[in-house]
Amino acid sequence: MLKKIDMQQIEGGVTAAKGFLAAGVAAGIKKEGIMDMALIYSEKPCHAAGTFTTNVVKAAPVKWDQDIVYNHQGAQAVVCNSGVANACTGTEGLGYCRETAQAAAAALNILEDAVLVASTGVIGKQIPIDKIIAGVQKLQPVLKGDAAAGTQAATAIMTTDTHKKEVAVTFTTSDGTKVTVGGCCKGSGMIHPNMCTMLGFVTTDIDITKELLQEALSENIKDTFNMVSVDGDTSTNDTVLLLANGMAGNAKITEKNADYEVFAMALDYVNTYLSKQIAGDGEGATALFEVQVIGAESKEQAVTLAKSIVTSSLTKAAIYGHDANWGRILCAMGYSGAQFDPEQVDLYFESKAGRLQIIENGVATDYSEEQATEILSQEAVKAIADVKMGDAQATAWGCDLTYDYIKINADYRS
């Protein structure tokens, strides 16, 4: 049982919902034998929703997908490659998106404008379109609807990720219909609020209008993927796509009723889980760092404060050192731009090793440094800041800043 509804986490990812198939193959974009292309396919056309990078420099696949999501009625497939981002590649790169879609459309016997594309990897290089087309042809015959196929797709889209990221949940609508929401994502570096070098693909068999599907995703992104930061760099490629094929057979959701709210909760669970997976797998990271701001005057204030703390390099370094250097947190709150009274702030550190109040009303408590170090030595650490101004709150996710982050990004292309 999850949350306060009849929702259960189940095995799988993008293939958990009815009618969705997936596959991953090695197309030769990366080193030989490494899976680097994925295909997600629905047996029936889907309503498609999407959210995309806020970076002014947008990769060709982002432009392609924005057109499909905003200007077409549906989609039926997603083709994704890792290794090359197809960003800053001009009209040639956009043309390669079309060629990829054409290849997938021919292989799957669907419309060209029903194919979404995604790329991740090095910026500035043209994708090897011959390998991409050959990869599509390899993917189509091995499409399957089992959990292993979803895991293959989740693995094939990885770059510097250390593990695949996927999750699925089921719930029941008011008419007794079982609905599934599943997803996978990739992301480890160039991760910052307003999404990241992060690709997320979420599938569901719920029957819902395109307009409500987009609204549900757009609203949820604010509290999930947009609250993740690893290194402060907002990517050119970040994309989250949500596909709904209606094959569950529920009474179609055409308004914000109880079924819409339950679906929104399921989507929130999936996206929150995936967001935390990205944050905890930040390049070189040893710990997931969660920041919760409570007692805020407004949601906007809480978001601003939480993001400022989670992106502070000095705070992230202290988390890596298991050092309860709380002054760095209060400092990050102070330069966030949000107005608050620092002499009213309470701060706590929490992990599976316990919970400890570090400051009360802006002043250090008589806490045990040894206990604080033990709490901060766990693989998941939380800082809770109470500004005592109201009832609003927000949560952001990040990770510690380690020597390995520099090592990974100093020689990323080599």
N, C-alpha and C positions, 0 to 999 in steps of 0.2 A: 504494500500500500504506500503510495507516494502522495505527499501533500494531504488535502482533505477530500479527495475524490477517489473513486474507484479506478485508479490508474496504476499500472504495474510496469516496471522495467523488464524487458525481455532481451533475449539474445539477438544480436544482429545490428544492422545499420540501414543502409539505403534500400536493401532488398526485403526488409521486414514487412513492409506494407504490400497489400495485394497488387499483383500485376507489374511489379518492378523487378527488372533483371539488371545484372551488372557483370563486369569483367575487368580484369587488369592484365596487361601484357608488357613484355619488354620489347619496345619498338626500336631500340638502338639509339635513343636520344642521349641517354646517359651511358655509363660504362656497360659493357656487354653483360647481359644476363640480369640486369637490374630492372624491375618493373617500372615503367615510366609513362604509361598511358592507361587511362581508365575510360570506360563507357558505362553510362547509366541509361536505361531504356524502359519506357512504360509501354505496356501492351495496348493501352488506349491513350488518346491525346489528353493532355493535362492542362489545367489552368496553371500559369506560371507567375510567380512573384519574385522580386529580386531587390536587393539593396547592394550598393556599390561604393567604391572608394570615393572619398571626398577630395582626394588629391587632384589638382588641376591637370597634372600629367596622367592621363588614363591610358592603359594598355589597350591594344586593338580588341582583345576579347571582351573587355568591359564595354567598349562602344558597341560591339556586335550584340552583346546580350541585352544592353539597355534598349536597343531598337526592338529586339524580339519581345522583351517583357512589356515594354510600354506601348508598342504599336501593333502587336499581333495578338490574336486571341488565345493561342496556346503553344505548347511545346511538347515534345515527346522523347527527346534524348539530350544528354549532356556528354560532350567529348572533352576530356581533360588531359593535358600533357604536363609533365614536370621536367625540369631541366633548363627550359628556355621560356622566358616570360612573354615574349612577343610584345614587348613594351618599347616605345620610342622607335618604332619600325616603319612609320609612315604609311602611305597608301599600300605599299607592298605587304606590310603586316596585316592590314585589314583585308586585303585580297586573300591572304592565306586563311583567314577565318572563314571566308566564303568557300574556299576550296575544301576546307575541312568539313564544313556543313554539307557541301555537295557530295563528298565521299560518304559521309554517314547517311545522308538521305538515300543514296543509291543502294547502300548495303542493307539498310533497314526498311526500304520501300516506304519512306515517309516524305513529307515536304521539307524542302531545304530550310524554310523559315520556321520549322519546328525543331531545329537543332541549335542548342546552346553550346558554346565553346568556352573553355577556360584554360589558362596557361599559368605556370609558375616557375620561377627560376631566375636566370641571369637576365638583367635588363640590357637592351640595346642590340641583341643578336637576333637575326632573322631565324625563325623556326625552320628546321629541315623538313619542308613540306612533303617531300617524297617519303620520308620515314613516317610522317604523320598519316598520310593516306594509306600507306602499307599497314600501319598500326591499326587503323580503323578496320581494315579488311581482316586483320588477325583477330580483332576483338569481337566482331559480330558472330562468328560461329561458336564462340565459347561463352556467350551470354548465358547466365543461369540465375535462378531466383532464390538460391539458398543463401544461408548466412555466410558460407565460405566465399561466395562470389562477391558479396558486399565487402568482406574483409579484403579481398584482392583489390577492389577499387580503392578502398581507403588507404591501402599500402602503396598503390601505384602513384598516388598524387603527392606523396611525401617529398620534401626536399631535405632540409636539415633536421626535420622531425626525428625523434629517437624511437617513436612508436606510433602505430596507427591509432586513430581517434574516431570512435563510432559509438552509437547508442540508439536504442529504440524503446518505445513505450506503447502500451495499448490502453484504451479506455472504452467505455460504453456510452453511447448517446441515449437521449431520452426515449427513443423508440426501440431500444434494446440492441442496436447495431454495434458490433465490435469494430473499432477504428484503430489504426496503427499510424504512428509517426516515427520515422527513423531518419538518422542522418549520419554523415561523416564529414570530417574537415581536415585541413592541414594548416599548420602554422607553427612557427618556432622563432623566427627572427623577422625584422622589419615589421614589428607589431606595435600598434599604438591606437588609442581610442579613435573612433571613427573608422573602425575596422583596420585591416592589416594585410600583410602578405599572407593572406588567409583566404582560403577557398572553403566554402561550406555548402554542402548539398543536402537538402532535407526533402524527404519524400513522404507522402501520406495518401491513403486511399479514401480520405473523407470527400464527401460531395459538398462543395461550397462555391460561392460565386468568386470570380476572379477579383472583384473589388474588395471583398472582405478578406480574401486570402492575402492580398497585398497589405491591407490595413493591419492585419494581425502580425505580419512579419515586420513591417515598418515600426510598429509600436514596440514590439518585443526587442528588436535590435538595440534600442536605446539602453536597455537594462542588461543586455547580455554581451554580444560581441563588441559593442561600442564602449564597454567598460573594461576592456582588456588592454594591457600595455606591457610589452617586454622591453623595448628599447627607445621608444619615442619617435620612431620613423613610421610614417603612414605610407603604405605601399601604393604602387601604380595599378595593382591587379586585384585588390581585395574585392571579393564577390561572395554573396550568399544567395543561393537560388532555392526556392521552395516550389515543389511540383505536387499538384493534387489531381489524381486521376478519377476520383469518384467511385472507385470499384468496391468500396465497402458496402454501398447500397443504402446508406442512411438517408433519411428525409433531407433534401438539400437545404443547406444553411443559407438563407437569404437575408437574414437580419441578425442583429447582435442579441441573440437569445441565450438560453442556458447552454445549449450545445456549442455555441460559439465560444462562450466563456470557458467551457471545459477543454475545447480544442486549443484555445489560447494558453491555458495552463500546461497542456501537454507539450505545446511548442516551446513554452518557456523552460520546461524541464530539459528538453533535448538541447536547446541552445545554451542554457546555463551550463549543463554538463560539458558540452563541447568547448565552451569558452574557458572553463576552468582547466580542461585538458591542454588547451593551447598555452595558457599562462604558466601552468606547471611544467610544461615542456619547453620553456624559453631556452634559447641557445645558451648552453653552458650552465643552465640553472641547476641548483640543488634543492630548491624549495619553492613551492607555491606560496605566494604572498597575497593574502586577501585583506582588503581594507574596507571596514564598514564604518560609515559616519552616521550617527544617530542623533536624535534631538535637534535636528536642523529646522530652520525657519521655513525652508522651502525645498522642494526636490532639486531645483537648480543649484541651490547653495550646497546641498549634500553631495551632488555629483561633482561640482567643482572642487570641493575639498578632498573627496575620495580620490579623484584622478590626480590631484596635485601630490598627494602622499605616495600613491602607488607608482608614480613616474619619477620620483625624486631619486637621483643616482646615489646620493649620500645615504638615503634611507635604505635603498636596495643593497648597497655595500654593507651596511650595518647588519642587515638580515643575513647576508652571507657569512659575516663574522660572528653571528649569534650574539650580537652586542645590543643591549637594551639602551641604545643611544637615542632616547626619546626626544631630545632637543631637536634632532633632525626632522622628526615628524611635525612637531609644533612649528618649526621654521617653514616647512613646506606648506602647511596650512596658512601661515601668515602671508606668504607671497602669492597665494592662489588667486587673489583678487576678490575672494568672498569676505564679507564683513562678519566678524564675530568677536566675542570678548575672550581673549586668551586666558584670562584669569578665572574663567568659568569652565574650562575644558577638563574633562576626565579622560584618561587614556588607559586602555587595558591591552595586554598581550595574551593570546590564547592559542592553544594547540592541544593535541591529545595528551600532552604532559600536564595540562592544567590551565588555569586562568589566573592572571595576576594584575592588580591595578598598579600602574606605574606612576601616574600623576593624578592629583585631585585638585581641582580648581587652579590648574596651571602650575602647580608646584609638585615636586617629586614627593612620593610617599616613602616610607621607610621599608622599601621592598628589598628582597634578597636577590643580589646579583646572580648567585648560583642558581636559584629557582628560575630567574628570568632567562639565563643562558640555556637551561634545560628546555624550557618552553620554546625558545627560538631555535633549538637544534633539531626540531622535527621536520619532516618533509612537507608539511603544510602548516603555515603560521598565519595567524590573524591579528590585526591591530584594530581595535574598536575605539573610535573617538566620539565622545558625547559632548556636543557643544551647548546643550541645555537651552535651546531657543524655541523648540516646537516639537512636532511629531514626525517630520519628514526624515527620510533616510535614503542611503544609496550604498551600493557595494561595488567595488572595483577589484580586479584581479591582475596580479603581475607576478614577478619572480625576483629572486635575488640576482645581484650583479656579480659575476665571477670572472676570474682570469680567463676561463675558457671561452667566454663570450668574445673577448678580443681575439683570441687565437682563431676561432671559427671564422670571424668576419675579416680578419687581416688577410687571409688567403682563400677567401670564398671561391674565387674564380679558378684558382689553381688546385 
